[in-house]
């Protein structure tokens, strides 16, 4: 069999029914399913890449993610992950803005930028400019309420345990990427630097701004450093500034993504946790590290 179709659910909300596995297997004429995690994930081997429309029809609206991969080279040697709304549950810039009483206004600009309706650099500079004069204490307060996405620890720990390089890359700020990287063990982190005068934000961000091009360049840089083909890389993100790296990676996954990203990505996770990225690589439950 040349491909696998991996079915995954969020075990906090449901258990993966045997009936759905059987229905999808019959629809794509797959081989005997392999349970990766009981009630959470299963592989269905396939003779060819399954038709997405056929899979969707078989799932019939059930909250089950389905990711198709080639059987050869499933396990990736490099992970490049977006931070905001991917590795953490929030948009950290929007949360900073909450302390300035501007969350709704800034979040509206964020949504437009992440949907590809605004130039990323211009949107970032506009939002940061609106925060001029805000106490830098707002950054610490924002960090205190930043929450990791379910499965983030397991994703990074497991891939590192199997000798993959892991990188966190964000159009947000190093104040947060440095802390997230230290917390869950990313090997590398890259982001923008939010400028301050020691007391308050200046309303400026360092240049050049880390944008979509910088994200895909980091993917290439780290793949080259590891002497990996791009087919051996994994990228995950949710916004328009992630599209280039998702398209270049061997496995590019849109995670609970904005519509423009979900429509373009070859693989997406809408319902399950970040553990889905491990199951899509063929990892079994007993191989997953706890972080």
Secondary structure as GFF3:
##gff-version 3
##sequence-region A 1 291
A	DSSP	beta_strand	3	8	.	.	.	ID=ss1
A	DSSP	alpha_helix	18	28	.	.	.	ID=ss2
A	DSSP	beta_strand	34	37	.	.	.	ID=ss3
A	DSSP	beta_strand	41	46	.	.	.	ID=ss4
A	DSSP	alpha_helix	52	59	.	.	.	ID=ss5
A	DSSP	beta_strand	65	70	.	.	.	ID=ss6
A	DSSP	beta_strand	78	81	.	.	.	ID=ss7
A	DSSP	alpha_helix	92	98	.	.	.	ID=ss8
A	DSSP	alpha_helix	103	114	.	.	.	ID=ss9
A	DSSP	alpha_helix	120	129	.	.	.	ID=ss10
A	DSSP	alpha_helix	137	144	.	.	.	ID=ss11
A	DSSP	alpha_helix	152	161	.	.	.	ID=ss12
A	DSSP	beta_strand	165	173	.	.	.	ID=ss13
A	DSSP	alpha_helix	174	184	.	.	.	ID=ss14
A	DSSP	beta_strand	188	192	.	.	.	ID=ss15
A	DSSP	beta_strand	194	196	.	.	.	ID=ss16
A	DSSP	beta_strand	201	205	.	.	.	ID=ss17
A	DSSP	alpha_helix	212	225	.	.	.	ID=ss18
A	DSSP	three_ten_helix	230	232	.	.	.	ID=ss19
A	DSSP	beta_strand	233	237	.	.	.	ID=ss20
A	DSSP	three_ten_helix	240	242	.	.	.	ID=ss21
A	DSSP	alpha_helix	243	248	.	.	.	ID=ss22
A	DSSP	beta_strand	251	255	.	.	.	ID=ss23
A	DSSP	alpha_helix	259	264	.	.	.	ID=ss24
A	DSSP	beta_strand	267	269	.	.	.	ID=ss25
A	DSSP	alpha_helix	276	279	.	.	.	ID=ss26
A	DSSP	three_ten_helix	285	287	.	.	.	ID=ss27
###
